[in-house]
Amino acid sequence: MITPSSGFAGLVLAVALALSGVSGSLPTRDRSLRLPNETYPLGYHLHISSNIHLGNLLFSGNATIDVAIRQSTNEIVLHAKNLSDYQITVRQLTPSGSVDVVDDLTHTYNPQAAFLIIHPRENYQAFEAGQRYRVEILYTAIMRSRPMGLYWMDYVDESTNRTVYVAATQSEPTYARLIFPCYDEPGFKSNFSIRLTHGINHTAISNMPVKDVQHHGELTTTLFEATPPMSTYLVAFVISDFEHISETYRGVTQRIYSSPRSKEKGQSALKNAVRTVAAMEDYFGVSYPLQKLDHIALKKNYGAAMENWGLITFKEGNLLQQDTGDVHKRVKDKITQNHEIAHQWFGNLVSPEWWSYAWMNEGFATYFAYVITDLLYPEDKVMDMFVSDEADRAYSYNSFFDVRPMTSYVETEKEIMAIFDIITYKRAACVIKMFHHAFKQKIFVRGISRFLEKYKYTVANELNLFDYLQAELLEDEHFGQQPWVLRVREIMLSWTHSEWMPIVLVTRNYENDTITFSQRSIHSKSEHWWIPLNFATAQKPCFEETQADLFIPPQTQHSLSLAELNLQLTGRDWLIVNKQQTGFYHVHYDTDNLRAISRQLRHNHTLIHPVNRAALFRDLKPQIEHTELEDIDVVFDMLKYMEFEEDLLPWNQVADTIDFVRRNLFATSSLELFNEFVRQLVTPTFRRLFRDKASGEVPNSDLDAGQAILLMACLADLPECLEYTRTLAKEYIFKRINVTNESEYFAMYDSILCLGVRYLSDKDFYGVIGMMQAADRSSIYYDDLIYSLRCTQSHSHLLYFLELLLGENSTHLILSDPESMMYLSYLYKSNMEARSVIWQYIDRNYKLLCRSPNFVENFNQIAEFVPRQQKPQFVLLRQNIAAYMEVQGLNHTGAALIDIDSGLVGKKMKNTEIFVDKYEQKIHNWLMAEVPQMTAQKEAIYAASLSVGNGSNRPQGLLNTASEVVQKALRSIDRSLYR
């Protein structure tokens, strides 16, 4: 990308062209939506005048831009959007003092590209290479209510009861053009001298410190120091009556701005900001280059926060609640703030050449926000949160979304907006994490530091970054000798230009001591990668050294001997690839190796790192779901150890698999055995989180998995869980007592309500119905009851509820006709126990139901869930409905009933049927052999723990107290409710 030349010392000559509102036209030609490179901004002087203090949304601007002509051209092209009343003056700047008057300019606006084009009335090259001009544009515009460009918000000053107006900016990615005419692409960096005229009782802040303040009557003009070269998307200012707290450390003043009533709420955020800026400087060895960094809490903001250089804007709730009792939110808010601080280096100091490289901003800021937060607050275990909040989302990205490479060309505003997605943030963060470890952390960081120093105040692309990483690797004694070290570009490009992610199949040959590494895409697309591997084994169970032991090349298979891999393994030893899952790929193992891992988990699971324990189940999940495993029993062998798993990371991964198996075993003879198995696994962890949590603050890493534990326990009919959720649900429904408080993030109230009404007595069920009928239909409370009742498991209750919603006497007092039909479909999909009830209800009431204009659409949807054994009954019902509708002439929308032979009938059950055919008998046999044995062992252990002669030195009273808590819960439960 073009950069400005240096050494110009020119004169401003008073030869001006006043183009007040005059417009012309250029010869018609197809235009790129990218700015041409013939001109370049050397510097901006921007003056915005606003009466926002009076609630006046009109603002006026003066954007004066010094422009260098790089190639002779007939136009100067800028971005501008929703600006009006242009008055354009162009002055030529010459180093010699001579005057060359250009007196025939006009301007044209291209709305498709949002281009303001200054050009001669007659088509010729008016702007010669080497010339420089000062383009002054006066204009007006209206502030927006949405956070785009210059926007407004208000709040009520509680001390005076008056409305106070605030103006703020959001320039990223393409909104600077809504504030002032500019070169609104990240590659056009320039200096900005900003001045703001505003009410005398308001103050203004911007990217840079205040240079001067000038008062004139009821108005004040605040002038700011010139910025270093920066992209337009980082231009920011706020006009408000806010107050601040501040602290200066290492020459950088940081301030937290908020409305006067919230001023002291920013203390924690200020302390965190000061620590984080210093930590970033130390970690990367690159100083924060500005004198100040402001953080401002706004009522409205685009997203949680925006990283403007020197002035980070936040939504109030993401900046001022770092003292909240909600442990999870407190930590997440620190990570959010540190993400924006990381951007001061990644994106601000060095900016992307074009939005194709947005991942170089967001991926680095996402990942290193966690790294730095972990260094500052190790007790919060934020790298565990990275796995659950970032990596899990990146791994689950699938064909239901638009999949693209990390580096993707974009051009339109819509495309640019869309690139700020999971791939740019989360997948990129995972790939960066992979190479941070593969290249050894210190080497990677040194390469990044040199990259930042080289390209500071300019722009860069991915190849610039990769070359600096390679240069650093070449200087390392170990990596400098590796055969792949001169191929870093190729290695990195295989990740940034691939659409999907790899699966690595590790197949051990136990006879000739070789290992074959096969790779394929998780999708059918033919893609291959340079994949960094590292190894932990039974004989060398070291999981801390995470640099790459090996890069396998981008080919389908690659075989090596144990000697070549420098590994020692016997036939029964286990091998784990991808230590701490630092690599962004799935690993599949041969069955014998999985069995060896299973033996280790049952013998001493702590020998394997908790992240790898979690990864084992994450990697098995798609194999289970796609019925790719030949021996499903090995999964159950591995699950057995979970009874003793206290780390919540593995539970997060196991939860989805358990739910998947439970749903697929529904209505089989194995379901109750499976539920008993799950109850035995989950009980200790459930008790720790939900019964014993009063003993101290639950660690933040436990909070994320709490809801998954709750769901697993209650869906397996664990009595303690059912009683826990039913008590909370009844308190909310009948006493309006909130289900959760802010310290119980994991106990999401919608899950608790759903689980709490699964098994209600008749009295309680009809009581809930009464509360719902009496509630305000527009209230959240009403919605809560409607959506929690979908979870009831009682057939009689379900039939009563359906009659209430859809019956002849319903009068649609609960839901409207379209809502009722949508709810029927929703209930069918979400509650497997309800499915037979719904078919029974439709069979009895189709003459009433098919009078609804929405019946056919919803009937066709649930037809996709017809199991094959019910196909004959479905065919008969469908024929009866079709015949009745034909006689009655009921074709409201023209939608046709699904055809009996349609491939959609039963389509959503195909995978379940394949699963059951392949695995159900094997699962049943395993459960029959193992569950009674596990139960007997548990009873023996429990009996031994109560024995006087068992050597326990715990006080008898403590054991009795713990036992009484459980027994009291069990006695209060009517077991018949769960049958």
N, C-alpha and C positions, 0 to 999 in steps of 0.2 A: 504494500500500500504506500502511496506517496506520502512523504513527510516534508514539512516546510524547510526551505533553505534558510541559512542563517546569514548574519552580517549586513542586513539591510538597515540603512540609516537615511530615511527619506524625508521629504517635506510634504505637508498637506497643502495642496494648491487649491485655491478657492474657485477652481473651475468646477461648477456643479451642474447637475442635470436634475431639474425638478420634474418628477414624473407623477404629479399629483393625480392619482386615480386614472391615469391614461392607460389603456390596454391596447394591445395589438395582437398580431398573430404571426406565427412562424409557418413555413411550409409544412404540410402534414407529413409526418413520418412515424414509423413505429418506434416506441421508446421502451427501453428497459426501465424497470422500476428502481434500478440502482442509479445513484448519482454518477454523472460523468466525472472523469478524473482530470479534466483540463484545468480546473480551478481548485483552489485550496484555501481554507480560512487560516489566516495568520493570527487573528485575535478578535474577540468580541468585546464591545462595550454595550451592556444591556441595561436599560433603565425602564423599570416597570412602575407605573403610578396607579394606586388603588385607593378607593374609599371604602374598603371592606368594613372598616370600623363603624360605618353608617348602615351597613347591610346592603351597600351598592355593589352589584356583581360585575359591573362594567369595569374593565381596566384598559389602560392605554400603555403602549410600549414604544420604545425606541431601540431598535437593534442596529448597531453600527458595526460592520464587519470589514476588517481589512482582508483583502482577497489577493492572492498571488495567482497569476496566469501561468500555468505550466506548459500548456500547448495552445497555440493560436486557436481561437474559437469565436463563434458568433453569439455566444450566450454565457451568462452566469446563472447557474441553476441552484436553487435552494429549496428546502422543504418548508412548507407552510400549510396549516390546515385550520379551518374555521376562524381565520383572522380576516379583518375587513378594513376598509378605509385606508388603503395603502397610499402613502406618499413616499416615493423613492427618489433619493438623491445619490448620484454617483460622482465621486471626485477621483481624479487620477493622482497617484502618488509617484513622484519621480525623484531619483537621487540627485539629479543635476539642477533641478529648479526650473527647467523648461516646462512650458504649459502646452499640453496637447488636448484640445477641447474635443470632446465627443458629445455632439448635441442632438443626436437623433434616436435616443433610446426610448423604448417603451417596455411594457411587461405583459406576459401572458400567464394564465393560470391553467395548469393541467390537473383536473380533479382526480383522475384515476391514479396518478402517481403522487398527488399532493405536492406538485412542483410549482414553485414561483420562478418563472423564467424571465430574466432581464436580457433584452436583445435589441438590436437596431431595427428601425422600421423597415429598412431595406436589408435584404439578406446579404451580409458580408461579414468578414472576420474582424469585428470591431475591437476585439481584445487580443492583442498580440502577445506571444510568449515572452516572458520576462517582465511584463508590465505588472503594476500593482494598483489596486483601486480601493477606495473606501466607499462601501455601500451603506448608506443610511436609510433605514426603512422605518417610517412612523406607521402605526396601525392601532386598531382597537379590537377588543374581543370580550367575550362574556365568560366569566368563571363557570365551571361546571359543578354539578352537584355530586357526580361520581368522581372517584379519585383517579382522574386522567388529566394530564396537563396541569393548569392552575385551577384548583377547585376550592370550594368553600365548605365550611361546617359551622355550627353554632353550639353553644351550651348556655345554660342558665346559671348566672352568678348567684349562688344561694344567699350571699350576704346582702345583695341589693335587689334580687329578684328580676334582674334585667337580662336580656339576651345579649350575649357577646359573640361577635362573628370572628372567624379565623380563616385565613387563606393559607393554603399549602400547595406543594407541587408534587407531581409524580411524572417523571420524564421517561422512565424505562418502560418498554423498549423503544417505542416510536411516538412518544407523547410530548417531547420537547417542541416539536413543530406546532403543537397547540398553544404554546406559550410565546414563542418568538420565531421568526424566520431563521433558519439555520441549516447547516449541513448535518442532517439528523441520521448519521450512520456512525457506528462506533469507531471506524477507522479514521474519521476526520477529527483528530484531536486538536485542541487549541486552548489558548488562555482566555479566561472569562473575567472581565471586570464588571461587577454587578452593583447597581444602585437601586434602591427601592424607596419610593415615596409613599407614605402611609400616615394614618392618624397619629397625633402627637401622644396619645395615651397607649398606643400599641408599640411593640418593638419588632424589629426584623432581624432574622438570623439567616445565614446562607452558608455556602460551603466554606468560606474563609472568614477570618476574624474581621471585625469592624475596623475600618480605616478612619472614618470621619462621620460625624452626625451633624446635620444642618437643620435648624429649625426655621420654619417660615409660617407664621400664623398658627393655624390649627393643624398644620401638616409638618412632618419631619421627613427628611431624606437621609437614609442610611447608606453610606458607601462602604464597600468591602474591598479588602486586598485582592489583587489579581490571583487567580488560581494557577497552579501548574497546568501544563497541557493535559486536558482531559476530554472525554467524549461527552457529547450533548446529553446522553441519557443519564448522566450524573449531576447535571445542573439542578440545584435545589434551593428553595428559600421558603420561609414561613413568616407570616405576619400575624401576630397574636398579642394577647396581654399576659402571656404565660410568665411564670417565674421559674427560677432554676436553683439547683444546688450544684456545687462544683468541687473539683479536686485537681490539683496539678501534680504530675509526677513525671520525672525525666523530661521536663520541658513541654509536656503535652497537657493542656488543660481540657478536662472532660466535664461536660455539664449535662445534667438531666433536666429537661424542660417539661413542664406540665401545667395544667390549670392551677391557679393559686391554691385551691382546696386540696390538691393532690400532691403538693410539692414534696412533702416528707416521705411519700410512698416510694420515692425513687432511690432511697439510700442503698438498698441492696444492689440495685442495677448499677449504681455509680461505683460501688466497691468492685463489682464483677468486671466492669468495663476497664477500670484502672489496672486490675490484675491481668486481664486478658490482653490488652495492648502491650504491656510489658512482656508477657509470655510469648506473644507472637514475635516481637522484636528479637527476643532471646532465641527462640526456636529456629527462626529463619535467618537470623543475623542481618536483617534488613530493617532499618529504622522506619518508624511511621513518619512520613515526610511533612505533615502539616503541624501547625502550632496548636490546633484544637480539634476536638471531636465531640460534636453535640449529639445527644440522643433525645428525641422529642416524642412525647406520648400524645397521639391524636385520636380524636373520636372516630375519624374515618381514615383509613389508609388502604393502599392497594396491597392486599395480602397482609401477612403478619408484620412485615417490616420491609424497608427499602434501604439499600446500602449507600446512598449518596455520599460522595467523598466529603468527609468533615461534618456531615449533617445526616444522621440516620433517622428516618422516620419510622415510628411504630404505631400499631394499634395500642390503645391504652392498656388493654388487658394483657398484652405481651411484654410490657416494660415495667409496669408498676405493681405487679403482684408476685414478685420474687420472694416475698415473705409469707406467702399463703401457706396454709396447713396442708394443702394438696401437694404431696411430695412430688408426684409425677409432673404436675404443671410447673412447680418451682424449678425443677431441673430442665424441663423443656424450654422454659422461658430463657434460662441462661444459655442453652444451646442456640436458641433463636438469636439472641443478642450477639453471641460469639460468631455465629454464621455471618452476620452483617459486618462485624469487626474484621473477620477474615477477608471479606471482600475488599477491604481497604488496600490489601495487597493483590488479591486475585480478582481482577476486574477493574479496579480503580488505578492502582499504580501501573499495572500492565493490563491492557484491555484487549479484547479479541479483535482480530482484524475484520471479522464479519460475524454475524449471528450464527453462522454454521458452527462456530467454536464456542457457543454459549456454555457448553459443558466445562470449558477451561475456567469459567467464572464459577458456575454453580456447583460443579462436582468437587472442586478444590475447597470451596467455602463450606460445603456440606460436610465433607470428610474431616477437614482439619478443625472445624468447630467442635467435633466430638473429641478429636485427639487432644486439643488444648484444654477443653473442659475436663477431660479425664486427668490430665496432668495437674490441674488446679484443684479438682474435687474428686480424688480417687475413691472416696467413700460412696459416691453416687453410682459407681459402676456404669458409666455412660457408654462404654464400648459394648456392654450387653444391650443397652438401648439401641445402639447402632444396628445390631443384628436384628432386633425385633421391629424397629421403626423404619429403617432404611433398607437393609439387605433383604428382609422378608418380602417387602414390596417389589424390590428389583427382581428377585427370584420368581415371583408369582406373575410377572408381566408376561402376558400370553396373547394368543391370537384374537382375543376379544377386543384388543386395543390395536391402534395403528402402530405397528412395529417399524422401526427405522434404525439406521446406525446412529451412534453418538454424534458423529460429524455428518451433517445432512445439509444440503444446500436449501436455503429458503430465500424468498424474495418479497412476497406480498406481506402486508401488515398482518393478515390473518395467519400466514405461515410462520411469521416471526413470533407472534404470540403463542402459537401452538408448540413451538420448540421448547418452551419452558414447562417441561413435563417430567414424568417419572424417569425417563431415560436421561435427561440432562442433569437432573439432581441425584437420583438414587442409584441408577445403574452406573453413571459416571463416577460417583463416590466409591462404589464397590470396585470398579476397575482401578481407580487411583489407589485405593487401599491395597489392592493386589500387588501393584508394582512398588508401592511404598515398602512392602514386606519382601517381595521377590528380589528387589535390587538392594536389599539391606537398608534399613531405615535411615541410617546416618548418611549413606551415599546418596540415596534418593533426595534427602533434604538438602544436601550440599548442591546437587544438581539444580534443584528448584531455586535455591538462593542465588546461584550464579545466573540463572535464567531471569530472575526478577531484577537483578542488578543490571544486566545487559539491556533489558527492554523496558526499564522503568520510564515512565512518561510517554511511552510509545505503544504500539500495538504489536501483536504476535499471532502466529498461527501454530497449529499442532506440531509441524515439522521443526519449528524453532525450539519448542519445548523438548522434543525427542532428541534433538542433537545435543542439547546441554546435558541431558541424562546420560547419553552415550559417552560424552567427553569425560564425565565424572567416573563412569564405570571403567573406562580405559585406564584411568589413573590408579584404580584399586589393584592391589597385588593379586588377589584371588580372581576377581571377575575379569580383570584384564587378560587372563589366560583362557577364558572360556570361548568355545568356538562360535557362540552366538553373539558375542559382544559387539561386533561390527554390523549387526543386523537389527539394532534397536528400532530404527524407523519401521522396518518390516514387522517386527514383533508387535509394536504398539499399534500400527495401522491395522493389523489383523483383528484388533479389538475395537478400535474407534470406527472402523468401516464395515463391521459385520452387524447384521440385523438381530441375530439371536444370541444364544449363549451355548457353550458346549457341554456335552456329557462326556466324561472320561470313564471308560470301562476298564477296570483293572482286573486282568485275568492271570492268575498265577499258574504256572506249569509246575506241579509239585514233583514231577519226575526228573526234569532236566534243569530245575532251578532257574527258570527264566520268568519274566513278567512281560506280558503284552499290554501295551496301552493303546486302546482304540478310542478315537474321538468321532463324535457326530453332533450335529445341531439338535437342540431340543425340538426343532421343527423339521419338516422334510427338506427344507432348503439345503443345498449343498454348500456348506461353509466349513472352513478349517482355520485353526488358530495356532499360534505359537503359545503353548500353555506351560506356565511355570509349575513344577511339581516339587513337593518336599515330602519327607516320609518320617513316620514314627512307627516303631515296631515293639513287639513284646520284649525283645532283648535291649532295645534302646528307646524307652518310652519318653523321649524328650519332646515336648510340644512348644517349647519357648523359642527355639531358633527357627524363624519363619522365612528366612531367605530361600531362594530357589536352589534346590539341589540339582535340578535338571529342567531344561526346556524341551518339551517334545515338539517336533516340527509339525507344520500344517499338512499332515497326511493322515490317511485313514487308520493305519496301524504302525506301531513302533515297538519293537521287541528288544529287550536288553536282559543280560544275565544279572544274577544277584551280585556277582563280582564287579561287573561294570557299574552297578548302582551303589556299590560299597555297602551292601546290606547283608546282614546275617539273619537267616530265617530257617527254622525247622518247619516240618509239615504242619504242626499244630499251632505254630506261632501266628499271631495276628499282625496285619499290616494296615496302617491307616495313611491315606494320601491326603494332602492339603491340610496341614496343621493349622489349627484354630480357624479353619475355613477362611483363610486370608485370600485364597484364590476364588475368583468369581466363576465357578463352574460346579456342576453336579459330579459326584463320583459314585459309580456303581461297581460292586465287587462280585467276584464269583461266590457261589454258595458256601464253599468250604471256608473261605476267609471270613464271611459273615458269621459262620458258626464259631469260628475262633474268637471273633470280636464279642459275640454273645456270651461265650464262656468267661471272657474277661469282665464283662459288665456284671455278670452274676457273682463272680468271685470278688472283685474289687473295682467297682466302676470308677472310683476317683483316680485311678491310674491314667484314665483317658480324659483329656481336657474337656470341660463342660461344653465348650463351643463345638467340639467334635462330636460329643455325645448328641448334641442337638442336630448337628449336620447329618449324622447317620440317618435320623428319621426324616429330615427334610429331603434327603436324596432318595430314600425308600418310597416316599409318598407317591411320586408320579409312577413308579414301578407298580405299586399296589393298585393305584387307580386305573392304570392301563393293563392290568393283569399280566404284567411282563415277567413276574417272578414264577419260577417253577415250584419252589418250595415255600409256601406261605407260612409254614410252621416256624421257619427261622425268624420271621418277624415277631411272632408271639414269644418265641424264646428270648428275643431281645427285649421285648416289653416287660417281661417278668421282673427285671431288676428295678423297674420304675417305682415299685413300692418303697424303695429305699432312696430314691432320687430327691434330694432337697434343693437342688438348683432349679430355678424356674425356666431357664433357657431350653432344656430338653422338653419340659412340659409344654412349652409353647408349640413345639414342632409335633409332639405326640398327639396333641389335642385334635388336630385336623384329621389325622389318620384314624383315631378312635371314633370320631364322629362319622367318618366315611364308612368304616366297617360296620358301625352300629346301624346306619341307615340301610346298608345293603343286606344286613342280616334280618331286617324287619320282616316279621311274619314267617320266620324260619324257626326250627326247633333249637337253633343255636343262640337265639337272642338272649334268653334269660341267663344262660351260662356265661355268655359274653358280658352281660351287665354285672354279673357276680364277680367276674374277673376284673372288670374296671373298678368296681367298688373296692376290691381289695387293694388295687394299685393306688387309687386316688385318696383313700381315707386319711392316711397320715398327713398328706399335704393339705387337704381341705381343712383338717383340724388346726394345722399350724397357722393357716391364713385367716380362717374365719371363726375359729373357736378361741384360739390362744393369742390372737393379735393384741389383746389388751395388755399383754406382758411387755410390750415395747413397740416402738415405731416400726412398721413393716418396711423393710428395705425397698428402695425405689425399683430395683430390678425385679422384685416380687410383684409389684403392682400391675405390671403389664399382663402377666399371666393369670392374675386372679380371676378375671371373668371366664377365661378358658377352663380353669379348675372348677369354678362354680357350675358351668354348663356340663362339664364331664360328669361331675358328681351327681347333680340332680337328674340328668338324662339317664344315668344308670340307676336311678331310684335309690340313692344313698339316703337313708332316713334322716340323718342329721342335716343334710343339705336341704331336703324337702321341707323340714320343719323350720329351718333358718329362713328360707325364702318365703314360705307361707306366712310366717309371723310378720315379716317386714311388709309383705304385700297387703295383708289384712289391716295392718296399722295405717298404711297409706290409703287404702280404699275406704275404710270405715271411720278412721280418725283423722285423716288428712295429715298424717305425720310423714315427713319426707323420708323416702327410702334410704337415701345416702346423705352423708355430709362430705365436705370437700376433702376430708382425709381418707375417704374410701373411694378413691378413683376407680378401683377395680370392680366395685360392686355397681355396675351400670344398672340404673333403675329399670330400664326396659327389660333387661334380662331377668332381673329379680321378679318383676311383676309377672312375666311369662312363666317362669319356673314356679312361682308361688301359687299360681292358680291351676297347676296341672292336676292336682287331686284335691278338690274341694268337697266338703260335705254338701248335701242338698241344701241345708240351711244357709251355708256360706255362699254357695253358688247363686241361689235365688236372691240372697242379700246383695250380691254384686250386681245382678241384673236390675234390682230396684234402684241402686245407687246410680247406675248408668242411665236409666230412664228418667231419673230426676235431675240429671246433670245438665249444665248448659252445653249445647251441642257445639258451640264455638270454643270451648275451653280445652286446654291441654289435658286436664283431668279426664274429660270425656273420651278423648282420643286414646289415652292410656288404658282405659277400661275396655274399649272396643278391641284394641290390638293385643291386650293381654288375654282376653277370653279366647282368642284363636288357639291357645295352647292347652286348653282343657283336654283331658284324656278320656273322660267319661262319655260313653256313647249316648246315654240319655240326656246328658247336659248339652252335648253337641247338637242333638236333634232339636231340643228345645230352643237353643240359640239360633239355629237355622230357621226354625218356624217363626221366631221373633223377627228375624231379618227379612225373610223372603215369603213367609206364609200369606195366606189369603187375607188374613186380618191384620197384617203388619202395618199397613198404611204408610210404610216407609218412614216411621217416626225415628228409627235408629239411624238408618242411612238412606240416601236417595236410591232410586232404582239403579242407575249406573254404578254407584258406589257399592251397592249390595252385590251386584253381579261380579264386580272386580274383587270384592272381598271373598266371595265364594271360591274364585280361582286362587286367590292368595292363601286362603285357609287350606285348600287342597294341597298346594305345593309345600307349605311350611309345616303342616301337622300330618304326619304319616298315619297316625291313629284315626284321623278324620276321614281318610279317603274312602273306606268302605261305607262309612256313614253317609258321606256325600252322594255316592252312587245310589245308595238306598233311598236317600231323600229325592234325588232327581227321578228315579224310577217311579216313585209314588206321586210326584208333584210336577211332572214335566208339562202337563196340560196348563198349569198355571205359569210355570217358569218361562215357557217358550213365548209367552205373550210379551216378555221384556224385549226391547230392541237390542239389548246387549247379550241376550242368552246364547245365541249361536256362536259368537266370537269367543265367549268364555268356555262354552262346552267344547269347542274345538281345541282350546288350549289344554284343558285337563285330559282330553282324549290322548294327548301325547304321553300321558303317564299310565296308560292302561297296561297292566302286566299281561303277559301272553296267556296265562291260565284263565284270565277273565275276558279274553277276547270274544268267546261265544256270547256271554251275557251282554257285552258291549254292543255286539252286532245286532242283537235283538232289540235292545233299548234304542239304539240309533234308528232302526227301522220303524219302531213305534212312534218316535218323535217326528221323523220325516213324514210318515203317513198322516199324523195329526196336523202338522203344519200345512200339509198339502190341502187337506179338507178345509181347514180354517182360513186358508189364504194368508198365513203368517210368514211373510218375508219382508220384514220391516226395512232392513238396510240392503237387501239384495245379497247379503252374505250367505253362502251355502254351507250346509252341514258338511263336516269333513267326510270324505268318501271312506267307505268301509275298508277298501283296499289301499288307502293312502299310506305311503311310507312314513307319514308323520304319526299315525296311530301307534302308540307304544314306543315311539322313538326314544323318549327320555328314560325308558326303562331298560334299553338294550344293554347298557354297560352294567347295570345291576344284575341282569340275567346272566351275562357272561361271567361276572364275578361269582355269582352263586353256583353256576354250573362248574366252574373251575375250582373254587376254593371252599364252598360251604361244608362239604363232607369232611374235608381235611381239617378245617377249623373246628368242626364239631368233635371230631376224634381227639384233637389236641386238648380242647377244653374239658372233655370228659375225663381225660387222663390227668390233667394238671390242676383244675380248679378244686376238686375235693381235697387233693393233696395239699394245696396252698392253704385251704381253710383249716385243715387239721393242724398244719404247722403253726398257723397263727394262733389257734386256740391253745396249743401246747405252750407257745411262748407266753401268751397272756396268763395262763395258769401258773407258769413258772415264776412270772414276775410278781404274783401275789403270794407265792410260797414263802413261809418264814425262813426256810432253809435254803433259799436260792442265792444267798450271799449278797443280796442287795442291801446297801446301807442307806437307801432313801427312807425318809420318814414315812411310816405307814399312813399317816394322815394325808399326806400329799397324794399317794396312790388312791386312797379312798375318795378324795375330793375330785380327782380327775375322772374316776369311774362313775361317780354320782352324776357328774355333768352329762355324761353320755347316756347313762341309764334313764335319767329324768327326761331327756329328749325322746328316747325310744318309748317310754311308757306313755308319753303324751300323744303318740301317733296311733291312729286307727289303721292297723295293717290292711284292713279290707279295702281301704281307699286306693291301694296301689295295685290291686289285682286287675 
